[in-house]
């Protein structure tokens, strides 16, 4: 996955996750949450037996949104 692709997908994933979790973050925070969420979601997906590297755009977006939701949830706990 290319660098620009990661930023664009991360921004979209972070925005979707912040709206689903009713979290009002800035655009930069959404991008960071989406990118890190993609890493977290990819790690979880690999542990569950899925290979996100071979999945399409939609699956990568879902994995990134799921990871960003996990990060927002953990951020609210602390």
mmJSON file of the N, C-alpha and C atoms, coordinates in Angstrom:
{"data_MODEL":{"atom_site":{
"group_PDB":["ATOM","ATOM","ATOM","ATOM","ATOM","ATOM","ATOM","ATOM","ATOM","ATOM","ATOM","ATOM","ATOM","ATOM","ATOM","ATOM","ATOM","ATOM","ATOM","ATOM","ATOM","ATOM","ATOM","ATOM","ATOM","ATOM","ATOM","ATOM","ATOM","ATOM","ATOM","ATOM","ATOM","ATOM","ATOM","ATOM","ATOM","ATOM","ATOM","ATOM","ATOM","ATOM","ATOM","ATOM","ATOM","ATOM","ATOM","ATOM","ATOM","ATOM","ATOM","ATOM","ATOM","ATOM","ATOM","ATOM","ATOM","ATOM","ATOM","ATOM","ATOM","ATOM","ATOM","ATOM","ATOM","ATOM","ATOM","ATOM","ATOM","ATOM","ATOM","ATOM","ATOM","ATOM","ATOM","ATOM","ATOM","ATOM","ATOM","ATOM","ATOM","ATOM","ATOM","ATOM","ATOM","ATOM","ATOM","ATOM","ATOM","ATOM","ATOM","ATOM","ATOM","ATOM","ATOM","ATOM","ATOM","ATOM","ATOM","ATOM","ATOM","ATOM","ATOM","ATOM","ATOM","ATOM","ATOM","ATOM","ATOM","ATOM","ATOM","ATOM","ATOM","ATOM","ATOM","ATOM","ATOM","ATOM","ATOM","ATOM","ATOM","ATOM","ATOM","ATOM","ATOM","ATOM","ATOM","ATOM","ATOM","ATOM","ATOM","ATOM","ATOM","ATOM","ATOM","ATOM","ATOM","ATOM","ATOM","ATOM","ATOM","ATOM","ATOM","ATOM","ATOM","ATOM","ATOM","ATOM","ATOM","ATOM","ATOM","ATOM","ATOM","ATOM","ATOM","ATOM","ATOM","ATOM","ATOM","ATOM","ATOM","ATOM","ATOM","ATOM","ATOM","ATOM","ATOM","ATOM","ATOM","ATOM","ATOM","ATOM","ATOM","ATOM","ATOM","ATOM","ATOM","ATOM","ATOM","ATOM","ATOM","ATOM","ATOM","ATOM","ATOM","ATOM","ATOM","ATOM","ATOM","ATOM","ATOM","ATOM","ATOM","ATOM","ATOM","ATOM","ATOM","ATOM","ATOM","ATOM","ATOM","ATOM","ATOM","ATOM","ATOM","ATOM","ATOM","ATOM","ATOM","ATOM","ATOM","ATOM","ATOM","ATOM","ATOM","ATOM","ATOM","ATOM","ATOM","ATOM","ATOM","ATOM","ATOM","ATOM","ATOM","ATOM","ATOM","ATOM","ATOM","ATOM","ATOM","ATOM","ATOM","ATOM"],
"id":[1,2,3,4,5,6,7,8,9,10,11,12,13,14,15,16,17,18,19,20,21,22,23,24,25,26,27,28,29,30,31,32,33,34,35,36,37,38,39,40,41,42,43,44,45,46,47,48,49,50,51,52,53,54,55,56,57,58,59,60,61,62,63,64,65,66,67,68,69,70,71,72,73,74,75,76,77,78,79,80,81,82,83,84,85,86,87,88,89,90,91,92,93,94,95,96,97,98,99,100,101,102,103,104,105,106,107,108,109,110,111,112,113,114,115,116,117,118,119,120,121,122,123,124,125,126,127,128,129,130,131,132,133,134,135,136,137,138,139,140,141,142,143,144,145,146,147,148,149,150,151,152,153,154,155,156,157,158,159,160,161,162,163,164,165,166,167,168,169,170,171,172,173,174,175,176,177,178,179,180,181,182,183,184,185,186,187,188,189,190,191,192,193,194,195,196,197,198,199,200,201,202,203,204,205,206,207,208,209,210,211,212,213,214,215,216,217,218,219,220,221,222,223,224,225,226,227,228,229,230,231,232,233,234],
"type_symbol":["N","C","C","N","C","C","N","C","C","N","C","C","N","C","C","N","C","C","N","C","C","N","C","C","N","C","C","N","C","C","N","C","C","N","C","C","N","C","C","N","C","C","N","C","C","N","C","C","N","C","C","N","C","C","N","C","C","N","C","C","N","C","C","N","C","C","N","C","C","N","C","C","N","C","C","N","C","C","N","C","C","N","C","C","N","C","C","N","C","C","N","C","C","N","C","C","N","C","C","N","C","C","N","C","C","N","C","C","N","C","C","N","C","C","N","C","C","N","C","C","N","C","C","N","C","C","N","C","C","N","C","C","N","C","C","N","C","C","N","C","C","N","C","C","N","C","C","N","C","C","N","C","C","N","C","C","N","C","C","N","C","C","N","C","C","N","C","C","N","C","C","N","C","C","N","C","C","N","C","C","N","C","C","N","C","C","N","C","C","N","C","C","N","C","C","N","C","C","N","C","C","N","C","C","N","C","C","N","C","C","N","C","C","N","C","C","N","C","C","N","C","C","N","C","C","N","C","C","N","C","C","N","C","C"],
"label_atom_id":["N","CA","C","N","CA","C","N","CA","C","N","CA","C","N","CA","C","N","CA","C","N","CA","C","N","CA","C","N","CA","C","N","CA","C","N","CA","C","N","CA","C","N","CA","C","N","CA","C","N","CA","C","N","CA","C","N","CA","C","N","CA","C","N","CA","C","N","CA","C","N","CA","C","N","CA","C","N","CA","C","N","CA","C","N","CA","C","N","CA","C","N","CA","C","N","CA","C","N","CA","C","N","CA","C","N","CA","C","N","CA","C","N","CA","C","N","CA","C","N","CA","C","N","CA","C","N","CA","C","N","CA","C","N","CA","C","N","CA","C","N","CA","C","N","CA","C","N","CA","C","N","CA","C","N","CA","C","N","CA","C","N","CA","C","N","CA","C","N","CA","C","N","CA","C","N","CA","C","N","CA","C","N","CA","C","N","CA","C","N","CA","C","N","CA","C","N","CA","C","N","CA","C","N","CA","C","N","CA","C","N","CA","C","N","CA","C","N","CA","C","N","CA","C","N","CA","C","N","CA","C","N","CA","C","N","CA","C","N","CA","C","N","CA","C","N","CA","C","N","CA","C","N","CA","C","N","CA","C","N","CA","C","N","CA","C","N","CA","C","N","CA","C"],
"label_alt_id":[null,null,null,null,null,null,null,null,null,null,null,null,null,null,null,null,null,null,null,null,null,null,null,null,null,null,null,null,null,null,null,null,null,null,null,null,null,null,null,null,null,null,null,null,null,null,null,null,null,null,null,null,null,null,null,null,null,null,null,null,null,null,null,null,null,null,null,null,null,null,null,null,null,null,null,null,null,null,null,null,null,null,null,null,null,null,null,null,null,null,null,null,null,null,null,null,null,null,null,null,null,null,null,null,null,null,null,null,null,null,null,null,null,null,null,null,null,null,null,null,null,null,null,null,null,null,null,null,null,null,null,null,null,null,null,null,null,null,null,null,null,null,null,null,null,null,null,null,null,null,null,null,null,null,null,null,null,null,null,null,null,null,null,null,null,null,null,null,null,null,null,null,null,null,null,null,null,null,null,null,null,null,null,null,null,null,null,null,null,null,null,null,null,null,null,null,null,null,null,null,null,null,null,null,null,null,null,null,null,null,null,null,null,null,null,null,null,null,null,null,null,null,null,null,null,null,null,null,null,null,null,null,null,null],
"label_comp_id":["UNK","UNK","UNK","UNK","UNK","UNK","UNK","UNK","UNK","UNK","UNK","UNK","UNK","UNK","UNK","UNK","UNK","UNK","UNK","UNK","UNK","UNK","UNK","UNK","UNK","UNK","UNK","UNK","UNK","UNK","UNK","UNK","UNK","UNK","UNK","UNK","UNK","UNK","UNK","UNK","UNK","UNK","UNK","UNK","UNK","UNK","UNK","UNK","UNK","UNK","UNK","UNK","UNK","UNK","UNK","UNK","UNK","UNK","UNK","UNK","UNK","UNK","UNK","UNK","UNK","UNK","UNK","UNK","UNK","UNK","UNK","UNK","UNK","UNK","UNK","UNK","UNK","UNK","UNK","UNK","UNK","UNK","UNK","UNK","UNK","UNK","UNK","UNK","UNK","UNK","UNK","UNK","UNK","UNK","UNK","UNK","UNK","UNK","UNK","UNK","UNK","UNK","UNK","UNK","UNK","UNK","UNK","UNK","UNK","UNK","UNK","UNK","UNK","UNK","UNK","UNK","UNK","UNK","UNK","UNK","UNK","UNK","UNK","UNK","UNK","UNK","UNK","UNK","UNK","UNK","UNK","UNK","UNK","UNK","UNK","UNK","UNK","UNK","UNK","UNK","UNK","UNK","UNK","UNK","UNK","UNK","UNK","UNK","UNK","UNK","UNK","UNK","UNK","UNK","UNK","UNK","UNK","UNK","UNK","UNK","UNK","UNK","UNK","UNK","UNK","UNK","UNK","UNK","UNK","UNK","UNK","UNK","UNK","UNK","UNK","UNK","UNK","UNK","UNK","UNK","UNK","UNK","UNK","UNK","UNK","UNK","UNK","UNK","UNK","UNK","UNK","UNK","UNK","UNK","UNK","UNK","UNK","UNK","UNK","UNK","UNK","UNK","UNK","UNK","UNK","UNK","UNK","UNK","UNK","UNK","UNK","UNK","UNK","UNK","UNK","UNK","UNK","UNK","UNK","UNK","UNK","UNK","UNK","UNK","UNK","UNK","UNK","UNK","UNK","UNK","UNK","UNK","UNK","UNK"],
"label_asym_id":["A","A","A","A","A","A","A","A","A","A","A","A","A","A","A","A","A","A","A","A","A","A","A","A","A","A","A","A","A","A","A","A","A","A","A","A","A","A","A","A","A","A","A","A","A","A","A","A","A","A","A","A","A","A","A","A","A","A","A","A","A","A","A","A","A","A","A","A","A","A","A","A","A","A","A","A","A","A","A","A","A","A","A","A","A","A","A","A","A","A","A","A","A","A","A","A","A","A","A","A","A","A","A","A","A","A","A","A","A","A","A","A","A","A","A","A","A","A","A","A","A","A","A","A","A","A","A","A","A","A","A","A","A","A","A","A","A","A","A","A","A","A","A","A","A","A","A","A","A","A","A","A","A","A","A","A","A","A","A","A","A","A","A","A","A","A","A","A","A","A","A","A","A","A","A","A","A","A","A","A","A","A","A","A","A","A","A","A","A","A","A","A","A","A","A","A","A","A","A","A","A","A","A","A","A","A","A","A","A","A","A","A","A","A","A","A","A","A","A","A","A","A","A","A","A","A","A","A","A","A","A","A","A","A"],
"label_entity_id":["1","1","1","1","1","1","1","1","1","1","1","1","1","1","1","1","1","1","1","1","1","1","1","1","1","1","1","1","1","1","1","1","1","1","1","1","1","1","1","1","1","1","1","1","1","1","1","1","1","1","1","1","1","1","1","1","1","1","1","1","1","1","1","1","1","1","1","1","1","1","1","1","1","1","1","1","1","1","1","1","1","1","1","1","1","1","1","1","1","1","1","1","1","1","1","1","1","1","1","1","1","1","1","1","1","1","1","1","1","1","1","1","1","1","1","1","1","1","1","1","1","1","1","1","1","1","1","1","1","1","1","1","1","1","1","1","1","1","1","1","1","1","1","1","1","1","1","1","1","1","1","1","1","1","1","1","1","1","1","1","1","1","1","1","1","1","1","1","1","1","1","1","1","1","1","1","1","1","1","1","1","1","1","1","1","1","1","1","1","1","1","1","1","1","1","1","1","1","1","1","1","1","1","1","1","1","1","1","1","1","1","1","1","1","1","1","1","1","1","1","1","1","1","1","1","1","1","1","1","1","1","1","1","1"],
"label_seq_id":[1,1,1,2,2,2,3,3,3,4,4,4,5,5,5,6,6,6,7,7,7,8,8,8,9,9,9,10,10,10,11,11,11,12,12,12,13,13,13,14,14,14,15,15,15,16,16,16,17,17,17,18,18,18,19,19,19,20,20,20,21,21,21,22,22,22,23,23,23,24,24,24,25,25,25,26,26,26,27,27,27,28,28,28,29,29,29,30,30,30,31,31,31,32,32,32,33,33,33,34,34,34,35,35,35,36,36,36,37,37,37,38,38,38,39,39,39,40,40,40,41,41,41,42,42,42,43,43,43,44,44,44,45,45,45,46,46,46,47,47,47,48,48,48,49,49,49,50,50,50,51,51,51,52,52,52,53,53,53,54,54,54,55,55,55,56,56,56,57,57,57,58,58,58,59,59,59,60,60,60,61,61,61,62,62,62,63,63,63,64,64,64,65,65,65,66,66,66,67,67,67,68,68,68,69,69,69,70,70,70,71,71,71,72,72,72,73,73,73,74,74,74,75,75,75,76,76,76,77,77,77,78,78,78],
"pdbx_PDB_ins_code":[null,null,null,null,null,null,null,null,null,null,null,null,null,null,null,null,null,null,null,null,null,null,null,null,null,null,null,null,null,null,null,null,null,null,null,null,null,null,null,null,null,null,null,null,null,null,null,null,null,null,null,null,null,null,null,null,null,null,null,null,null,null,null,null,null,null,null,null,null,null,null,null,null,null,null,null,null,null,null,null,null,null,null,null,null,null,null,null,null,null,null,null,null,null,null,null,null,null,null,null,null,null,null,null,null,null,null,null,null,null,null,null,null,null,null,null,null,null,null,null,null,null,null,null,null,null,null,null,null,null,null,null,null,null,null,null,null,null,null,null,null,null,null,null,null,null,null,null,null,null,null,null,null,null,null,null,null,null,null,null,null,null,null,null,null,null,null,null,null,null,null,null,null,null,null,null,null,null,null,null,null,null,null,null,null,null,null,null,null,null,null,null,null,null,null,null,null,null,null,null,null,null,null,null,null,null,null,null,null,null,null,null,null,null,null,null,null,null,null,null,null,null,null,null,null,null,null,null,null,null,null,null,null,null],
"Cartn_x":[0.856,0.0,0.903,0.662,1.486,1.221,2.142,2.054,0.827,0.606,-0.542,-1.849,-1.863,-3.029,-3.334,-2.317,-2.503,-3.088,-2.619,-3.117,-4.579,-4.908,-6.28,-7.22,-6.847,-7.672,-7.761,-6.664,-6.663,-7.569,-7.555,-8.429,-9.893,-10.231,-11.618,-12.025,-11.151,-11.445,-11.563,-10.674,-10.741,-12.005,-12.418,-13.653,-14.856,-14.932,-16.058,-16.096,-14.943,-14.888,-15.279,-14.839,-15.177,-16.671,-17.306,-18.753,-19.524,-19.049,-19.716,-19.621,-18.494,-18.275,-18.668,-19.238,-19.638,-18.487,-17.34,-16.129,-15.781,-15.689,-15.439,-13.959,-13.224,-11.784,-11.466,-10.256,-9.809,-9.455,-9.263,-8.938,-7.614,-6.627,-5.332,-5.456,-6.229,-6.432,-7.164,-8.136,-8.845,-7.897,-6.994,-6.03,-5.12,-4.619,-3.729,-4.472,-5.712,-6.502,-6.748,-7.013,-7.259,-6.033,-4.875,-3.636,-3.229,-3.22,-2.86,-3.931,-5.193,-6.28,-6.114,-5.603,-5.318,-4.249,-3.244,-2.193,-2.736,-3.522,-4.103,-5.08,-5.951,-6.916,-6.241,-5.171,-4.42,-3.779,-3.249,-2.658,-3.709,-4.873,-5.959,-6.442,-6.59,-7.064,-6.084,-4.785,-3.795,-3.844,-4.073,-4.167,-5.403,-6.454,-7.675,-7.632,-6.526,-6.364,-6.674,-7.001,-7.285,-6.013,-5.84,-4.673,-5.13,-5.074,-5.578,-4.757,-3.545,-2.729,-3.299,-4.0,-4.559,-6.024,-6.614,-8.01,-8.116,-9.312,-9.538,-9.643,-9.967,-10.068,-11.134,-12.288,-13.382,-13.023,-12.401,-12.013,-10.946,-9.99,-8.977,-9.608,-10.617,-11.32,-12.051,-12.721,-13.418,-12.45,-11.309,-10.306,-9.764,-9.524,-9.019,-10.051,-11.314,-12.378,-12.494,-12.455,-12.524,-11.372,-10.178,-9.026,-9.132,-9.625,-9.794,-10.862,-11.92,-12.953,-12.365,-11.531,-10.865,-10.006,-9.27,-8.422,-9.24,-10.345,-11.206,-11.785,-12.213,-12.75,-11.708,-10.496,-9.432,-9.059,-9.1,-8.82,-9.852,-11.096,-12.146,-12.012,-11.418,-11.243,-10.227,-9.26,-8.217,-8.484],
"Cartn_y":[-1.163,0.0,1.227,2.132,3.312,4.329,5.255,6.259,7.15,7.657,8.52,7.75,6.513,5.648,5.464,5.289,5.112,6.355,7.524,8.767,8.986,8.763,8.966,7.963,6.704,5.672,5.905,6.324,6.617,7.777,8.811,9.95,9.576,8.786,8.342,7.434,6.508,5.582,6.32,7.261,8.042,8.872,9.451,10.239,9.359,8.204,7.293,6.825,6.456,5.978,7.075,8.31,9.393,9.694,9.534,9.759,8.609,7.384,6.242,6.284,6.768,6.833,8.187,9.084,10.429,11.164,11.128,11.793,12.903,14.116,15.269,15.615,15.075,15.293,16.163,16.709,17.482,16.542,17.102,16.293,15.558,16.216,15.587,14.406,14.569,13.476,12.327,12.638,11.58,10.792,11.488,10.805,9.911,10.428,9.643,8.429,8.644,7.529,6.475,6.917,5.97,5.171,5.836,5.138,4.16,4.632,3.747,2.672,3.048,2.067,0.983,1.36,0.367,-0.611,-0.096,-0.969,-1.904,-1.34,-2.15,-3.171,-2.713,-3.617,-4.698,-4.348,-5.334,-6.375,-5.926,-6.856,-7.824,-7.283,-8.132,-9.093,-8.587,-9.433,-10.575,-10.293,-11.351,-12.387,-11.94,-12.88,-13.765,-13.253,-14.034,-14.903,-14.841,-15.705,-15.062,-13.786,-13.08,-12.38,-12.259,-11.565,-10.271,-9.138,-7.883,-7.357,-7.87,-7.41,-7.873,-8.986,-9.517,-9.148,-8.451,-8.047,-6.764,-6.429,-5.241,-3.974,-2.908,-1.588,-1.557,-2.143,-2.101,-2.828,-3.981,-4.74,-3.991,-3.377,-2.583,-1.391,-0.778,0.328,-0.143,-1.287,-1.831,-2.161,-2.724,-3.061,-1.784,-0.753,0.517,1.193,1.172,1.758,0.996,-0.326,-1.128,-0.835,-0.715,-0.379,1.009,1.97,3.331,3.379,2.585,2.516,1.957,0.942,0.379,1.451,2.23,3.276,4.375,4.783,5.788,5.264,4.008,3.392,3.343,2.914,2.86,4.26,5.241,6.622,7.149,6.735,7.172,6.518,5.332,4.654,5.37,6.029,6.703,8.133],
"Cartn_z":[0.0,0.0,0.0,-0.912,-1.034,0.061,0.199,1.252,1.071,-0.134,-0.397,-0.224,-0.673,-0.504,0.984,1.802,3.242,3.882,3.462,4.044,3.659,2.397,1.947,2.618,2.608,3.243,4.751,5.365,6.799,7.15,6.32,6.563,6.476,5.48,5.321,6.48,6.829,7.93,9.254,9.501,10.738,10.822,9.685,9.653,9.948,9.292,9.51,10.961,11.505,12.891,13.873,13.618,14.546,14.503,13.354,13.254,13.896,13.728,14.347,15.871,16.369,17.816,18.407,17.592,18.007,18.692,18.035,18.518,17.536,18.035,17.17,17.213,16.248,16.168,14.963,14.96,13.805,12.659,11.474,10.297,10.493,11.093,11.323,12.283,13.33,14.294,13.617,12.744,12.011,11.123,10.439,9.573,10.398,11.507,12.369,12.937,13.407,13.928,12.859,11.639,10.563,10.186,10.115,9.747,10.848,12.084,13.2,13.369,13.134,13.189,12.143,10.974,9.942,10.384,11.061,11.581,12.66,13.575,14.648,14.069,13.158,12.544,11.722,11.018,10.249,11.134,12.279,13.238,13.77,14.134,14.65,13.571,12.34,11.24,10.955,11.008,10.778,11.892,13.113,14.236,14.119,13.468,13.29,12.043,11.3,10.145,8.809,8.791,7.54,7.072,5.758,5.213,4.552,5.27,4.71,3.536,3.344,2.221,0.884,0.87,-0.363,-0.556,0.41,0.306,-0.507,-0.897,-1.708,-0.882,-1.555,-0.946,0.136,-0.144,0.819,2.104,1.994,3.19,3.981,3.292,3.986,4.699,4.079,4.717,5.962,5.886,7.058,8.187,7.845,8.851,9.499,8.704,9.233,10.125,9.71,10.535,11.849,11.784,13.008,13.959,13.417,14.26,14.853,14.071,14.586,15.675,15.519,16.564,17.852,17.73,18.914,19.59,18.804,19.373,20.05,19.432,20.05,21.355,21.36,22.561,23.675,23.327,24.335,24.819,23.941,24.341,25.325,25.173,26.093,27.459,27.503,28.792,29.675,29.03,29.796,29.811],
"occupancy":[1.0,1.0,1.0,1.0,1.0,1.0,1.0,1.0,1.0,1.0,1.0,1.0,1.0,1.0,1.0,1.0,1.0,1.0,1.0,1.0,1.0,1.0,1.0,1.0,1.0,1.0,1.0,1.0,1.0,1.0,1.0,1.0,1.0,1.0,1.0,1.0,1.0,1.0,1.0,1.0,1.0,1.0,1.0,1.0,1.0,1.0,1.0,1.0,1.0,1.0,1.0,1.0,1.0,1.0,1.0,1.0,1.0,1.0,1.0,1.0,1.0,1.0,1.0,1.0,1.0,1.0,1.0,1.0,1.0,1.0,1.0,1.0,1.0,1.0,1.0,1.0,1.0,1.0,1.0,1.0,1.0,1.0,1.0,1.0,1.0,1.0,1.0,1.0,1.0,1.0,1.0,1.0,1.0,1.0,1.0,1.0,1.0,1.0,1.0,1.0,1.0,1.0,1.0,1.0,1.0,1.0,1.0,1.0,1.0,1.0,1.0,1.0,1.0,1.0,1.0,1.0,1.0,1.0,1.0,1.0,1.0,1.0,1.0,1.0,1.0,1.0,1.0,1.0,1.0,1.0,1.0,1.0,1.0,1.0,1.0,1.0,1.0,1.0,1.0,1.0,1.0,1.0,1.0,1.0,1.0,1.0,1.0,1.0,1.0,1.0,1.0,1.0,1.0,1.0,1.0,1.0,1.0,1.0,1.0,1.0,1.0,1.0,1.0,1.0,1.0,1.0,1.0,1.0,1.0,1.0,1.0,1.0,1.0,1.0,1.0,1.0,1.0,1.0,1.0,1.0,1.0,1.0,1.0,1.0,1.0,1.0,1.0,1.0,1.0,1.0,1.0,1.0,1.0,1.0,1.0,1.0,1.0,1.0,1.0,1.0,1.0,1.0,1.0,1.0,1.0,1.0,1.0,1.0,1.0,1.0,1.0,1.0,1.0,1.0,1.0,1.0,1.0,1.0,1.0,1.0,1.0,1.0,1.0,1.0,1.0,1.0,1.0,1.0,1.0,1.0,1.0,1.0,1.0,1.0],
"B_iso_or_equiv":[0.0,0.0,0.0,0.0,0.0,0.0,0.0,0.0,0.0,0.0,0.0,0.0,0.0,0.0,0.0,0.0,0.0,0.0,0.0,0.0,0.0,0.0,0.0,0.0,0.0,0.0,0.0,0.0,0.0,0.0,0.0,0.0,0.0,0.0,0.0,0.0,0.0,0.0,0.0,0.0,0.0,0.0,0.0,0.0,0.0,0.0,0.0,0.0,0.0,0.0,0.0,0.0,0.0,0.0,0.0,0.0,0.0,0.0,0.0,0.0,0.0,0.0,0.0,0.0,0.0,0.0,0.0,0.0,0.0,0.0,0.0,0.0,0.0,0.0,0.0,0.0,0.0,0.0,0.0,0.0,0.0,0.0,0.0,0.0,0.0,0.0,0.0,0.0,0.0,0.0,0.0,0.0,0.0,0.0,0.0,0.0,0.0,0.0,0.0,0.0,0.0,0.0,0.0,0.0,0.0,0.0,0.0,0.0,0.0,0.0,0.0,0.0,0.0,0.0,0.0,0.0,0.0,0.0,0.0,0.0,0.0,0.0,0.0,0.0,0.0,0.0,0.0,0.0,0.0,0.0,0.0,0.0,0.0,0.0,0.0,0.0,0.0,0.0,0.0,0.0,0.0,0.0,0.0,0.0,0.0,0.0,0.0,0.0,0.0,0.0,0.0,0.0,0.0,0.0,0.0,0.0,0.0,0.0,0.0,0.0,0.0,0.0,0.0,0.0,0.0,0.0,0.0,0.0,0.0,0.0,0.0,0.0,0.0,0.0,0.0,0.0,0.0,0.0,0.0,0.0,0.0,0.0,0.0,0.0,0.0,0.0,0.0,0.0,0.0,0.0,0.0,0.0,0.0,0.0,0.0,0.0,0.0,0.0,0.0,0.0,0.0,0.0,0.0,0.0,0.0,0.0,0.0,0.0,0.0,0.0,0.0,0.0,0.0,0.0,0.0,0.0,0.0,0.0,0.0,0.0,0.0,0.0,0.0,0.0,0.0,0.0,0.0,0.0,0.0,0.0,0.0,0.0,0.0,0.0],
"pdbx_formal_charge":[null,null,null,null,null,null,null,null,null,null,null,null,null,null,null,null,null,null,null,null,null,null,null,null,null,null,null,null,null,null,null,null,null,null,null,null,null,null,null,null,null,null,null,null,null,null,null,null,null,null,null,null,null,null,null,null,null,null,null,null,null,null,null,null,null,null,null,null,null,null,null,null,null,null,null,null,null,null,null,null,null,null,null,null,null,null,null,null,null,null,null,null,null,null,null,null,null,null,null,null,null,null,null,null,null,null,null,null,null,null,null,null,null,null,null,null,null,null,null,null,null,null,null,null,null,null,null,null,null,null,null,null,null,null,null,null,null,null,null,null,null,null,null,null,null,null,null,null,null,null,null,null,null,null,null,null,null,null,null,null,null,null,null,null,null,null,null,null,null,null,null,null,null,null,null,null,null,null,null,null,null,null,null,null,null,null,null,null,null,null,null,null,null,null,null,null,null,null,null,null,null,null,null,null,null,null,null,null,null,null,null,null,null,null,null,null,null,null,null,null,null,null,null,null,null,null,null,null,null,null,null,null,null,null],
"auth_seq_id":[1,1,1,2,2,2,3,3,3,4,4,4,5,5,5,6,6,6,7,7,7,8,8,8,9,9,9,10,10,10,11,11,11,12,12,12,13,13,13,14,14,14,15,15,15,16,16,16,17,17,17,18,18,18,19,19,19,20,20,20,21,21,21,22,22,22,23,23,23,24,24,24,25,25,25,26,26,26,27,27,27,28,28,28,29,29,29,30,30,30,31,31,31,32,32,32,33,33,33,34,34,34,35,35,35,36,36,36,37,37,37,38,38,38,39,39,39,40,40,40,41,41,41,42,42,42,43,43,43,44,44,44,45,45,45,46,46,46,47,47,47,48,48,48,49,49,49,50,50,50,51,51,51,52,52,52,53,53,53,54,54,54,55,55,55,56,56,56,57,57,57,58,58,58,59,59,59,60,60,60,61,61,61,62,62,62,63,63,63,64,64,64,65,65,65,66,66,66,67,67,67,68,68,68,69,69,69,70,70,70,71,71,71,72,72,72,73,73,73,74,74,74,75,75,75,76,76,76,77,77,77,78,78,78],
"auth_comp_id":["UNK","UNK","UNK","UNK","UNK","UNK","UNK","UNK","UNK","UNK","UNK","UNK","UNK","UNK","UNK","UNK","UNK","UNK","UNK","UNK","UNK","UNK","UNK","UNK","UNK","UNK","UNK","UNK","UNK","UNK","UNK","UNK","UNK","UNK","UNK","UNK","UNK","UNK","UNK","UNK","UNK","UNK","UNK","UNK","UNK","UNK","UNK","UNK","UNK","UNK","UNK","UNK","UNK","UNK","UNK","UNK","UNK","UNK","UNK","UNK","UNK","UNK","UNK","UNK","UNK","UNK","UNK","UNK","UNK","UNK","UNK","UNK","UNK","UNK","UNK","UNK","UNK","UNK","UNK","UNK","UNK","UNK","UNK","UNK","UNK","UNK","UNK","UNK","UNK","UNK","UNK","UNK","UNK","UNK","UNK","UNK","UNK","UNK","UNK","UNK","UNK","UNK","UNK","UNK","UNK","UNK","UNK","UNK","UNK","UNK","UNK","UNK","UNK","UNK","UNK","UNK","UNK","UNK","UNK","UNK","UNK","UNK","UNK","UNK","UNK","UNK","UNK","UNK","UNK","UNK","UNK","UNK","UNK","UNK","UNK","UNK","UNK","UNK","UNK","UNK","UNK","UNK","UNK","UNK","UNK","UNK","UNK","UNK","UNK","UNK","UNK","UNK","UNK","UNK","UNK","UNK","UNK","UNK","UNK","UNK","UNK","UNK","UNK","UNK","UNK","UNK","UNK","UNK","UNK","UNK","UNK","UNK","UNK","UNK","UNK","UNK","UNK","UNK","UNK","UNK","UNK","UNK","UNK","UNK","UNK","UNK","UNK","UNK","UNK","UNK","UNK","UNK","UNK","UNK","UNK","UNK","UNK","UNK","UNK","UNK","UNK","UNK","UNK","UNK","UNK","UNK","UNK","UNK","UNK","UNK","UNK","UNK","UNK","UNK","UNK","UNK","UNK","UNK","UNK","UNK","UNK","UNK","UNK","UNK","UNK","UNK","UNK","UNK","UNK","UNK","UNK","UNK","UNK","UNK"],
"auth_asym_id":["A","A","A","A","A","A","A","A","A","A","A","A","A","A","A","A","A","A","A","A","A","A","A","A","A","A","A","A","A","A","A","A","A","A","A","A","A","A","A","A","A","A","A","A","A","A","A","A","A","A","A","A","A","A","A","A","A","A","A","A","A","A","A","A","A","A","A","A","A","A","A","A","A","A","A","A","A","A","A","A","A","A","A","A","A","A","A","A","A","A","A","A","A","A","A","A","A","A","A","A","A","A","A","A","A","A","A","A","A","A","A","A","A","A","A","A","A","A","A","A","A","A","A","A","A","A","A","A","A","A","A","A","A","A","A","A","A","A","A","A","A","A","A","A","A","A","A","A","A","A","A","A","A","A","A","A","A","A","A","A","A","A","A","A","A","A","A","A","A","A","A","A","A","A","A","A","A","A","A","A","A","A","A","A","A","A","A","A","A","A","A","A","A","A","A","A","A","A","A","A","A","A","A","A","A","A","A","A","A","A","A","A","A","A","A","A","A","A","A","A","A","A","A","A","A","A","A","A","A","A","A","A","A","A"],
"auth_atom_id":["N","CA","C","N","CA","C","N","CA","C","N","CA","C","N","CA","C","N","CA","C","N","CA","C","N","CA","C","N","CA","C","N","CA","C","N","CA","C","N","CA","C","N","CA","C","N","CA","C","N","CA","C","N","CA","C","N","CA","C","N","CA","C","N","CA","C","N","CA","C","N","CA","C","N","CA","C","N","CA","C","N","CA","C","N","CA","C","N","CA","C","N","CA","C","N","CA","C","N","CA","C","N","CA","C","N","CA","C","N","CA","C","N","CA","C","N","CA","C","N","CA","C","N","CA","C","N","CA","C","N","CA","C","N","CA","C","N","CA","C","N","CA","C","N","CA","C","N","CA","C","N","CA","C","N","CA","C","N","CA","C","N","CA","C","N","CA","C","N","CA","C","N","CA","C","N","CA","C","N","CA","C","N","CA","C","N","CA","C","N","CA","C","N","CA","C","N","CA","C","N","CA","C","N","CA","C","N","CA","C","N","CA","C","N","CA","C","N","CA","C","N","CA","C","N","CA","C","N","CA","C","N","CA","C","N","CA","C","N","CA","C","N","CA","C","N","CA","C","N","CA","C","N","CA","C","N","CA","C","N","CA","C","N","CA","C","N","CA","C","N","CA","C"],
"pdbx_PDB_model_num":[1,1,1,1,1,1,1,1,1,1,1,1,1,1,1,1,1,1,1,1,1,1,1,1,1,1,1,1,1,1,1,1,1,1,1,1,1,1,1,1,1,1,1,1,1,1,1,1,1,1,1,1,1,1,1,1,1,1,1,1,1,1,1,1,1,1,1,1,1,1,1,1,1,1,1,1,1,1,1,1,1,1,1,1,1,1,1,1,1,1,1,1,1,1,1,1,1,1,1,1,1,1,1,1,1,1,1,1,1,1,1,1,1,1,1,1,1,1,1,1,1,1,1,1,1,1,1,1,1,1,1,1,1,1,1,1,1,1,1,1,1,1,1,1,1,1,1,1,1,1,1,1,1,1,1,1,1,1,1,1,1,1,1,1,1,1,1,1,1,1,1,1,1,1,1,1,1,1,1,1,1,1,1,1,1,1,1,1,1,1,1,1,1,1,1,1,1,1,1,1,1,1,1,1,1,1,1,1,1,1,1,1,1,1,1,1,1,1,1,1,1,1,1,1,1,1,1,1,1,1,1,1,1,1]
}}}
